[in-house]
Amino acid sequence: MSERHTVEWEPAAQMRAMLLADDDPDGVLAVFDCTDLLADDPRPRGPFPYGPDAVRLQIGLYRVLVEIDDAKRIARITHIGRT
């Protein structure tokens, strides 16, 4: 089994998630649940590739941009937006 990645949130993305949670707490909770899974699989099957080191996830009504650093074993959430 390979080592897990650390899932980190950029401060701006985390602040945006908190603002979105005011209107849709269950939807944003689903985003947090799904992004936690990136620790075991930072490149899950199905997301849209966004360059060589990033993916864009669609989680319910939300799009989440994740930058992946395999050398440091980090999956960094850089943006969350509502579709």
MOPAC internal coordinates of N, CA, C and O (Angstrom, degrees):
PM7 1SCF
backbone

  N    0.0000 0     0.00 0     0.00 0    0    0    0
  C    1.4558 1     0.00 0     0.00 0    1    0    0
  C    1.5237 1   109.35 1     0.00 0    2    1    0
  O    1.2310 1   120.50 1   -45.20 1    3    2    1
  N    1.3084 1   116.64 1   134.80 1    3    2    1
  C    1.4597 1   120.26 1  -178.82 1    5    3    2
  C    1.5257 1   110.33 1   -80.63 1    6    5    3
  O    1.2310 1   121.49 1   -15.95 1    7    6    5
  N    1.3124 1   114.75 1   164.05 1    7    6    5
  C    1.4629 1   120.06 1   178.42 1    9    7    6
  C    1.5192 1   110.11 1   -68.33 1   10    9    7
  O    1.2310 1   121.78 1   -28.87 1   11   10    9
  N    1.3064 1   114.19 1   151.13 1   11   10    9
  C    1.4651 1   120.51 1   178.87 1   13   11   10
  C    1.5189 1   110.44 1   -80.16 1   14   13   11
  O    1.2310 1   121.09 1   -25.85 1   15   14   13
  N    1.3076 1   115.52 1   154.15 1   15   14   13
  C    1.4567 1   122.34 1   171.67 1   17   15   14
  C    1.5292 1   108.51 1   -87.64 1   18   17   15
  O    1.2310 1   120.56 1   -26.82 1   19   18   17
  N    1.2924 1   116.53 1   153.18 1   19   18   17
  C    1.4496 1   121.87 1   170.91 1   21   19   18
  C    1.5231 1   107.09 1   -90.25 1   22   21   19
  O    1.2310 1   120.32 1   -46.67 1   23   22   21
  N    1.3214 1   116.99 1   133.33 1   23   22   21
  C    1.4554 1   121.12 1   177.42 1   25   23   22
  C    1.5184 1   107.57 1   -97.20 1   26   25   23
  O    1.2310 1   120.90 1   -59.86 1   27   26   25
  N    1.3300 1   115.88 1   120.14 1   27   26   25
  C    1.4662 1   122.07 1  -179.59 1   29   27   26
  C    1.5225 1   109.02 1  -121.18 1   30   29   27
  O    1.2310 1   121.23 1   -31.13 1   31   30   29
  N    1.3120 1   115.26 1   148.87 1   31   30   29
  C    1.4625 1   121.58 1   175.96 1   33   31   30
  C    1.5148 1   109.12 1  -112.87 1   34   33   31
  O    1.2310 1   120.64 1   -51.40 1   35   34   33
  N    1.3198 1   116.39 1   128.60 1   35   34   33
  C    1.4638 1   120.01 1   170.38 1   37   35   34
  C    1.5302 1   107.49 1   -62.66 1   38   37   35
  O    1.2310 1   119.81 1   -36.24 1   39   38   37
  N    1.3265 1   117.97 1   143.76 1   39   38   37
  C    1.4698 1   119.73 1  -178.83 1   41   39   38
  C    1.5294 1   113.81 1   -54.65 1   42   41   39
  O    1.2310 1   119.77 1   139.82 1   43   42   41
  N    1.3203 1   118.05 1   -40.18 1   43   42   41
  C    1.4724 1   120.48 1  -179.55 1   45   43   42
  C    1.5291 1   110.98 1   -65.64 1   46   45   43
  O    1.2310 1   119.93 1   141.29 1   47   46   45
  N    1.3264 1   117.74 1   -38.71 1   47   46   45
  C    1.4640 1   121.14 1   178.93 1   49   47   46
  C    1.5252 1   110.40 1   -68.94 1   50   49   47
  O    1.2310 1   120.43 1   139.84 1   51   50   49
  N    1.3078 1   116.77 1   -40.16 1   51   50   49
  C    1.4600 1   120.37 1   178.47 1   53   51   50
  C    1.5345 1   111.03 1   -65.31 1   54   53   51
  O    1.2310 1   120.28 1   138.68 1   55   54   53
  N    1.3227 1   117.08 1   -41.32 1   55   54   53
  C    1.4613 1   120.89 1   177.70 1   57   55   54
  C    1.5316 1   110.31 1   -62.97 1   58   57   55
  O    1.2310 1   120.46 1   137.73 1   59   58   57
  N    1.3225 1   116.73 1   -42.27 1   59   58   57
  C    1.4628 1   121.05 1   178.91 1   61   59   58
  C    1.5321 1   110.45 1   -62.59 1   62   61   59
  O    1.2310 1   120.48 1   138.60 1   63   62   61
  N    1.3323 1   116.69 1   -41.40 1   63   62   61
  C    1.4643 1   120.46 1   178.51 1   65   63   62
  C    1.5236 1   110.47 1   -61.68 1   66   65   63
  O    1.2310 1   120.13 1   139.21 1   67   66   65
  N    1.3061 1   117.36 1   -40.79 1   67   66   65
  C    1.4579 1   120.83 1   179.62 1   69   67   66
  C    1.5360 1   110.98 1   -65.25 1   70   69   67
  O    1.2310 1   120.63 1   141.01 1   71   70   69
  N    1.3189 1   116.40 1   -38.99 1   71   70   69
  C    1.4667 1   119.96 1   177.21 1   73   71   70
  C    1.5334 1   111.17 1   -65.88 1   74   73   71
  O    1.2310 1   120.45 1   138.18 1   75   74   73
  N    1.3277 1   116.74 1   -41.82 1   75   74   73
  C    1.4606 1   120.94 1   178.63 1   77   75   74
  C    1.5277 1   111.02 1   -66.46 1   78   77   75
  O    1.2310 1   120.46 1   149.06 1   79   78   77
  N    1.3124 1   116.72 1   -30.94 1   79   78   77
  C    1.4651 1   120.94 1  -179.35 1   81   79   78
  C    1.5240 1   112.06 1   -65.98 1   82   81   79
  O    1.2310 1   119.95 1   156.53 1   83   82   81
  N    1.3234 1   117.71 1   -23.47 1   83   82   81
  C    1.4628 1   120.08 1   177.03 1   85   83   82
  C    1.5307 1   110.92 1   -59.87 1   86   85   83
  O    1.2310 1   120.49 1   142.71 1   87   86   85
  N    1.3311 1   116.67 1   -37.29 1   87   86   85
  C    1.4684 1   121.50 1  -178.64 1   89   87   86
  C    1.5268 1   113.16 1   -94.15 1   90   89   87
  O    1.2310 1   120.31 1   152.07 1   91   90   89
  N    1.3294 1   117.00 1   -27.93 1   91   90   89
  C    1.4654 1   120.70 1  -173.19 1   93   91   90
  C    1.5331 1   110.15 1  -144.08 1   94   93   91
  O    1.2310 1   119.64 1  -109.50 1   95   94   93
  N    1.3311 1   118.30 1    70.50 1   95   94   93
  C    1.4647 1   119.59 1  -176.70 1   97   95   94
  C    1.5323 1   113.29 1   -61.65 1   98   97   95
  O    1.2310 1   119.85 1   142.45 1   99   98   97
  N    1.3286 1   117.89 1   -37.55 1   99   98   97
  C    1.4679 1   119.71 1  -179.59 1  101   99   98
  C    1.5223 1   111.74 1   -68.08 1  102  101   99
  O    1.2310 1   120.30 1   140.99 1  103  102  101
  N    1.3302 1   117.02 1   -39.01 1  103  102  101
  C    1.4592 1   120.54 1   178.73 1  105  103  102
  C    1.5169 1   111.85 1   -65.15 1  106  105  103
  O    1.2310 1   120.42 1   137.50 1  107  106  105
  N    1.3186 1   116.80 1   -42.50 1  107  106  105
  C    1.4683 1   120.15 1  -179.91 1  109  107  106
  C    1.5273 1   110.25 1   -71.20 1  110  109  107
  O    1.2310 1   119.80 1   145.91 1  111  110  109
  N    1.3255 1   117.98 1   -34.09 1  111  110  109
  C    1.4656 1   120.53 1   174.80 1  113  111  110
  C    1.5259 1   110.23 1   -61.59 1  114  113  111
  O    1.2310 1   120.14 1   141.18 1  115  114  113
  N    1.3334 1   117.33 1   -38.82 1  115  114  113
  C    1.4647 1   121.27 1   176.46 1  117  115  114
  C    1.5316 1   110.57 1   -62.96 1  118  117  115
  O    1.2310 1   120.27 1   142.74 1  119  118  117
  N    1.3325 1   117.09 1   -37.26 1  119  118  117
  C    1.4657 1   120.98 1   177.06 1  121  119  118
  C    1.5240 1   109.78 1   -62.88 1  122  121  119
  O    1.2310 1   120.18 1   132.95 1  123  122  121
  N    1.3237 1   117.26 1   -47.05 1  123  122  121
  C    1.4686 1   120.40 1   179.13 1  125  123  122
  C    1.5305 1   110.90 1   -62.06 1  126  125  123
  O    1.2310 1   120.20 1   138.54 1  127  126  125
  N    1.3276 1   117.22 1   -41.46 1  127  126  125
  C    1.4675 1   120.45 1   178.87 1  129  127  126
  C    1.5206 1   111.22 1   -61.50 1  130  129  127
  O    1.2310 1   120.51 1   134.77 1  131  130  129
  N    1.3325 1   116.63 1   -45.23 1  131  130  129
  C    1.4701 1   120.84 1  -179.32 1  133  131  130
  C    1.5249 1   112.46 1   -68.50 1  134  133  131
  O    1.2310 1   120.24 1   139.85 1  135  134  133
  N    1.3269 1   117.15 1   -40.15 1  135  134  133
  C    1.4626 1   118.59 1  -179.01 1  137  135  134
  C    1.5286 1   110.97 1   -70.46 1  138  137  135
  O    1.2310 1   119.70 1   152.94 1  139  138  137
  N    1.3252 1   118.17 1   -27.06 1  139  138  137
  C    1.4719 1   119.98 1   175.12 1  141  139  138
  C    1.5248 1   111.21 1   -61.31 1  142  141  139
  O    1.2310 1   120.20 1   148.97 1  143  142  141
  N    1.3291 1   117.23 1   -31.03 1  143  142  141
  C    1.4675 1   121.51 1   179.91 1  145  143  142
  C    1.5271 1   112.57 1   -68.27 1  146  145  143
  O    1.2310 1   120.37 1   163.31 1  147  146  145
  N    1.3282 1   116.90 1   -16.69 1  147  146  145
  C    1.4676 1   120.25 1   179.08 1  149  147  146
  C    1.5225 1   112.10 1   -64.78 1  150  149  147
  O    1.2310 1   119.74 1   161.53 1  151  150  149
  N    1.3126 1   118.10 1   -18.47 1  151  150  149
  C    1.4647 1   121.06 1   178.02 1  153  151  150
  C    1.5232 1   110.60 1   -60.68 1  154  153  151
  O    1.2310 1   120.35 1   142.44 1  155  154  153
  N    1.3272 1   116.94 1   -37.56 1  155  154  153
  C    1.4625 1   121.04 1  -179.99 1  157  155  154
  C    1.5148 1   113.39 1   -91.24 1  158  157  155
  O    1.2310 1   120.41 1   152.99 1  159  158  157
  N    1.3266 1   116.82 1   -27.01 1  159  158  157
  C    1.4640 1   120.84 1  -177.92 1  161  159  158
  C    1.5296 1   109.18 1  -146.37 1  162  161  159
  O    1.2310 1   119.91 1   -94.85 1  163  162  161
  N    1.3475 1   117.78 1    85.15 1  163  162  161
  C    1.4628 1   120.19 1  -175.65 1  165  163  162
  C    1.5311 1   113.92 1   -69.26 1  166  165  163
  O    1.2310 1   120.26 1   165.11 1  167  166  165
  N    1.3099 1   117.11 1   -14.89 1  167  166  165
  C    1.4666 1   120.97 1   177.18 1  169  167  166
  C    1.5308 1   109.28 1  -124.90 1  170  169  167
  O    1.2310 1   120.51 1  -110.86 1  171  170  169
  N    1.3351 1   116.64 1    69.14 1  171  170  169
  C    1.4666 1   118.77 1  -178.48 1  173  171  170
  C    1.5210 1   111.30 1   -65.25 1  174  173  171
  O    1.2310 1   121.34 1   -20.35 1  175  174  173
  N    1.2840 1   115.04 1   159.65 1  175  174  173
  C    1.4611 1   120.53 1   179.95 1  177  175  174
  C    1.5251 1   109.94 1   -70.12 1  178  177  175
  O    1.2310 1   120.30 1   -46.44 1  179  178  177
  N    1.3065 1   117.03 1   133.56 1  179  178  177
  C    1.4422 1   121.11 1   173.86 1  181  179  178
  C    1.5203 1   117.52 1   110.43 1  182  181  179
  O    1.2310 1   118.01 1   150.99 1  183  182  181
  N    1.3354 1   121.40 1   -29.01 1  183  182  181
  C    1.4587 1   118.41 1  -178.18 1  185  183  182
  C    1.5207 1   111.94 1   -70.89 1  186  185  183
  O    1.2310 1   121.69 1   -20.10 1  187  186  185
  N    1.3103 1   114.37 1   159.90 1  187  186  185
  C    1.4527 1   122.10 1   179.89 1  189  187  186
  C    1.5287 1   109.46 1   -78.33 1  190  189  187
  O    1.2310 1   119.23 1   -58.87 1  191  190  189
  N    1.3537 1   119.08 1   121.13 1  191  190  189
  C    1.4630 1   119.79 1   176.12 1  193  191  190
  C    1.5248 1   109.98 1   -63.99 1  194  193  191
  O    1.2310 1   120.62 1   -40.87 1  195  194  193
  N    1.2934 1   116.42 1   139.13 1  195  194  193
  C    1.4588 1   122.32 1  -177.88 1  197  195  194
  C    1.5192 1   107.69 1  -129.52 1  198  197  195
  O    1.2310 1   121.33 1  -111.75 1  199  198  197
  N    1.3222 1   115.06 1    68.25 1  199  198  197
  C    1.4588 1   120.98 1  -173.82 1  201  199  198
  C    1.5154 1   109.69 1    89.96 1  202  201  199
  O    1.2310 1   120.42 1    -0.48 1  203  202  201
  N    1.3228 1   116.80 1   179.52 1  203  202  201
  C    1.4714 1   120.00 1  -175.00 1  205  203  202
  C    1.5311 1   113.71 1   -70.97 1  206  205  203
  O    1.2310 1   119.86 1   155.56 1  207  206  205
  N    1.3201 1   117.88 1   -24.44 1  207  206  205
  C    1.4591 1   120.50 1  -173.89 1  209  207  206
  C    1.5202 1   113.24 1  -124.23 1  210  209  207
  O    1.2310 1   120.23 1  -152.27 1  211  210  209
  N    1.3174 1   117.17 1    27.73 1  211  210  209
  C    1.4601 1   119.54 1  -179.19 1  213  211  210
  C    1.5219 1   110.18 1  -150.85 1  214  213  211
  O    1.2310 1   121.47 1   -26.28 1  215  214  213
  N    1.3265 1   114.78 1   153.72 1  215  214  213
  C    1.4571 1   121.56 1   174.42 1  217  215  214
  C    1.5239 1   108.46 1  -135.20 1  218  217  215
  O    1.2310 1   121.37 1   -25.52 1  219  218  217
  N    1.3180 1   114.99 1   154.48 1  219  218  217
  C    1.4552 1   120.83 1   174.52 1  221  219  218
  C    1.5204 1   107.66 1  -114.15 1  222  221  219
  O    1.2310 1   120.65 1   -60.34 1  223  222  221
  N    1.3153 1   116.36 1   119.66 1  223  222  221
  C    1.4538 1   122.24 1  -179.50 1  225  223  222
  C    1.5183 1   110.16 1   -97.64 1  226  225  223
  O    1.2310 1   120.56 1   -36.16 1  227  226  225
  N    1.3023 1   116.54 1   143.84 1  227  226  225
  C    1.4611 1   121.99 1   171.08 1  229  227  226
  C    1.5210 1   105.86 1  -108.86 1  230  229  227
  O    1.2310 1   120.63 1   -64.42 1  231  230  229
  N    1.3305 1   116.40 1   115.58 1  231  230  229
  C    1.4621 1   122.21 1  -178.81 1  233  231  230
  C    1.5206 1   106.66 1  -124.96 1  234  233  231
  O    1.2310 1   120.90 1   -79.28 1  235  234  233
  N    1.3053 1   115.88 1   100.72 1  235  234  233
  C    1.4647 1   119.63 1  -176.47 1  237  235  234
  C    1.5158 1   109.95 1    60.63 1  238  237  235
  O    1.2310 1   120.74 1    56.52 1  239  238  237
  N    1.3216 1   116.18 1  -123.48 1  239  238  237
  C    1.4663 1   121.49 1  -179.92 1  241  239  238
  C    1.5253 1   113.11 1   -86.36 1  242  241  239
  O    1.2310 1   119.77 1  -176.78 1  243  242  241
  N    1.3206 1   118.05 1     3.22 1  243  242  241
  C    1.4644 1   121.30 1  -170.66 1  245  243  242
  C    1.5203 1   112.44 1  -115.01 1  246  245  243
  O    1.2310 1   121.79 1   -36.40 1  247  246  245
  N    1.3231 1   114.17 1   143.60 1  247  246  245
  C    1.4596 1   122.72 1   170.95 1  249  247  246
  C    1.5214 1   107.59 1  -107.01 1  250  249  247
  O    1.2310 1   120.95 1   -47.23 1  251  250  249
  N    1.3186 1   115.79 1   132.77 1  251  250  249
  C    1.4578 1   121.21 1  -176.97 1  253  251  250
  C    1.5198 1   108.34 1  -126.68 1  254  253  251
  O    1.2310 1   120.66 1   -53.75 1  255  254  253
  N    1.3247 1   116.34 1   126.25 1  255  254  253
  C    1.4635 1   121.43 1   177.65 1  257  255  254
  C    1.5243 1   108.68 1   -97.96 1  258  257  255
  O    1.2310 1   121.26 1   -52.21 1  259  258  257
  N    1.3275 1   115.20 1   127.79 1  259  258  257
  C    1.4538 1   121.70 1  -176.59 1  261  259  258
  C    1.5252 1   109.31 1  -124.68 1  262  261  259
  O    1.2310 1   120.56 1   -57.08 1  263  262  261
  N    1.3226 1   116.54 1   122.92 1  263  262  261
  C    1.4666 1   121.76 1   172.67 1  265  263  262
  C    1.5150 1   107.77 1   -95.29 1  266  265  263
  O    1.2310 1   120.83 1   -44.40 1  267  266  265
  N    1.3283 1   116.02 1   135.60 1  267  266  265
  C    1.4570 1   121.13 1  -174.64 1  269  267  266
  C    1.5203 1   109.54 1  -117.29 1  270  269  267
  O    1.2310 1   120.98 1   -54.50 1  271  270  269
  N    1.3192 1   115.74 1   125.50 1  271  270  269
  C    1.4648 1   122.70 1   176.67 1  273  271  270
  C    1.5258 1   107.12 1  -116.78 1  274  273  271
  O    1.2310 1   120.85 1   -83.35 1  275  274  273
  N    1.3397 1   115.99 1    96.65 1  275  274  273
  C    1.4599 1   119.69 1  -177.38 1  277  275  274
  C    1.5251 1   112.35 1   -69.37 1  278  277  275
  O    1.2310 1   120.07 1   148.74 1  279  278  277
  N    1.3172 1   117.48 1   -31.26 1  279  278  277
  C    1.4616 1   119.97 1   179.91 1  281  279  278
  C    1.5326 1   111.07 1   -63.53 1  282  281  279
  O    1.2310 1   120.67 1   139.81 1  283  282  281
  N    1.3276 1   116.33 1   -40.19 1  283  282  281
  C    1.4681 1   121.04 1   179.26 1  285  283  282
  C    1.5266 1   112.30 1   -95.32 1  286  285  283
  O    1.2310 1   120.77 1   174.75 1  287  286  285
  N    1.3420 1   116.14 1    -5.25 1  287  286  285
  C    1.4629 1   122.64 1   179.89 1  289  287  286
  C    1.5272 1   111.50 1    59.24 1  290  289  287
  O    1.2310 1   121.63 1  -127.74 1  291  290  289
  N    1.3434 1   114.49 1    52.26 1  291  290  289
  C    1.4654 1   121.40 1  -178.95 1  293  291  290
  C    1.5282 1   108.86 1  -127.30 1  294  293  291
  O    1.2310 1   121.07 1   -45.66 1  295  294  293
  N    1.3291 1   115.56 1   134.34 1  295  294  293
  C    1.4609 1   122.86 1   169.12 1  297  295  294
  C    1.5341 1   104.55 1  -112.97 1  298  297  295
  O    1.2310 1   120.63 1   -68.84 1  299  298  297
  N    1.3182 1   116.40 1   111.16 1  299  298  297
  C    1.4702 1   121.94 1  -172.91 1  301  299  298
  C    1.5279 1   110.44 1  -108.27 1  302  301  299
  O    1.2310 1   120.72 1   -60.58 1  303  302  301
  N    1.3223 1   116.22 1   119.42 1  303  302  301
  C    1.4508 1   121.02 1   176.42 1  305  303  302
  C    1.5133 1   107.46 1   -80.91 1  306  305  303
  O    1.2310 1   121.10 1   -61.80 1  307  306  305
  N    1.3420 1   115.49 1   118.20 1  307  306  305
  C    1.4534 1   119.56 1  -175.24 1  309  307  306
  C    1.5219 1   113.79 1  -106.34 1  310  309  307
  O    1.2310 1   120.58 1   161.45 1  311  310  309
  N    1.3463 1   116.49 1   -18.55 1  311  310  309
  C    1.4597 1   119.18 1  -177.31 1  313  311  310
  C    1.5176 1   109.75 1  -157.36 1  314  313  311
  O    1.2310 1   121.04 1   -36.47 1  315  314  313
  N    1.3275 1   115.62 1   143.53 1  315  314  313
  C    1.4478 1   121.77 1   170.47 1  317  315  314
  C    1.5184 1   107.04 1  -134.95 1  318  317  315
  O    1.2310 1   120.74 1   -45.57 1  319  318  317
  N    1.3126 1   116.19 1   134.43 1  319  318  317
  C    1.4486 1   120.60 1   179.41 1  321  319  318
  C    1.5188 1   110.21 1  -143.73 1  322  321  319
  O    1.2310 1   121.04 1   -23.15 1  323  322  321
  N    1.2855 1   115.62 1   156.85 1  323  322  321
  C    1.4630 1   121.43 1   179.84 1  325  323  322
  C    1.5149 1   108.97 1   -95.70 1  326  325  323
  O    1.2310 1   120.49 1   -43.46 1  327  326  325
  N    1.3261 1   116.67 1   136.54 1  327  326  325
  C    1.4598 1   121.24 1  -179.75 1  329  327  326
  C    1.5098 1   110.81 1   -82.69 1  330  329  327
  O    1.2310 1   120.10 1   180.00 1  331  330  329

